């Protein structure tokens, strides 16, 4: 459990810092953190708390907004996909990153459209909402698919090193 708490704290710090520093729109560690929390933290409530606390802490500084419920839901679903598809296989991690990114895109943009401030609540408004979100989706998907494996293997290497030092 101590290792999982250490992973959780590390992931929260990584996610918060990546959201607070200057970055391309939606090119952060947040998607990767959601996926990896699901992969590495077997305590499901802790995995979900990791994702939600990352969002709450960073949004405290960034600013809360009208569609944050769907953003939080999208990242929570990414973590759940990570939980249910957890594996140490690289191909599985890439698949979860892709599926999670698509899920986040659909859920978060349905929230933007449903809120009704930016797009009319018509089928044309829904299509326009998704069209306008493609650049954000591209950045979110690329960052998640690139950074999830980096984060996973980095944290795994640190855990192996710590375990080796403790057993020596």
N, C-alpha and C positions, 0 to 999 in steps of 0.2 A: 504493500500500500504506500510506503514511503516513496518508492520509485515512481508510482503513478502520480502522487502529489507533486513530486519534483518535475515530472513531465508536464503536468497541468500548469504549474506556475511558470515554467519556461515557455510554454506555448502561449499563455496569456501575455507575458512580457513581449514576446516576439510579435504577436498580433497587434497589440496596442502600439508599439513603436512603429511598426510598418504602416499603420493607419495614420499616425500623427506626422510622420515625415513627409516631405514633398514627394509625390509620386504621380505617375500617369493615372488617369481615371481608372479606378477599379484594378490597378496592378499593385496588389498588396499580398501579404502572407495570409490574409483572413481565410480564403477558401482552402488553402493548404493546411492551415491550422485546424479548420473544421474536419477535413478528411483525416488528418493524422491523429487528432484527438480520438476519432472513432477507431482508428487502426491500433493505436498504442495503449489507450487507457481502457482496460477491461471493465472497470467500474463504470457502468453506463451513466448513472447520474453525474458522476464526476466528469465524464467526457462531455456531456451536454452543458454542465455548469462551466466548464472551461471555455466553450464557445460563447455562451451567453455572457459570462463575465468579461470576456475580451471585448465584446460589442458594447456592453454597458459602460465599461471604463473608458474606452476610446470615444464613445458617443458623448460622454460627459464633457470631454474637451472639444470635440468636433462640433457638436450641436445635435440635439434630438430633432427628429423631423416627423412629418405626418405618416410616412410609409415605413417607419422602422419596424412595425410589427411584422410586415411581410418580409423585410430584410432579415430579421431575426429568425423567422420561420424558415426562410430559404437556407440560411446557414445551419440551423438545427437539423433540417432534413439532410444536408450534406454530411453532417456528423453521423446521423442515423444510417445513412447509406454506407459510410465508412465502418460503422459498428457491424452491420449485417454482412458486409462483404470483406471484412478484415482478413488479410493474408500477408505473408511476407514476399509475395510474388510481385515483381515490378509491373507485369502486365495488368494485374488486378488493381494495383495502385493507380495506374494510368486510366483504367476503365472507370474506377470510382471517381477520379478527378473529373473526367469528362461527364459522366452521368450526373455528378453533383453540380457541376457548373451549369449544365442544361436545366436541371431542377431549379437551381437558384435563379437563373434567368427567367424562367417561366413564372415562378412564384412571385418574385420581386416586381416584375413588370405587370403582372396581373394586379398587384397592389397599387402600382402607380396609376394604371388605367382606371381601376375601380374607385380610387379616391376622387377622380373626376376633375381635378384642378388643372391638369395639363392637357388632357385629351378628352374629347366628347365620349360619352358612354354609349357609343355605337360600334358596330362591327368595323367600320372604317377607322374610328378612333383607336380601337384595339390594335388593328394592323399597323397604324401609324406609330403607336406606342412601341410596339415590338421592333419596327424598322428603325426608329430613332435610338433604340437601346443596343443595336448591334455593335457599335464601337466599344461600349462598356462591356458587353458580353465577350467580345474578342479578348480584351485585356484581362478580364477575370479568368477566362478559361486558360489562356496562355500562362498566366501567373500561377494558377492552381496546378496545371499539368507539369510545369517546370519546377515549381518550388516544393510541391508535396514530396516527390522522391528525395530532393535535397534535404529537406527537413527530416524525413523519416530516417534516412541513412545516417545523417549527422547525429540525431538523438540516439539512434541504435548504437553507433560507435562510441558515444560518450558513456552510455549505459554499460557496454562491454568493458570499457576501460575502468569504470568505477567498480564493477563487479570483480575484475581481475585484481585491482588494488586491494579490495576488501578481503579477497580470499588469499592474498599473498602474505 
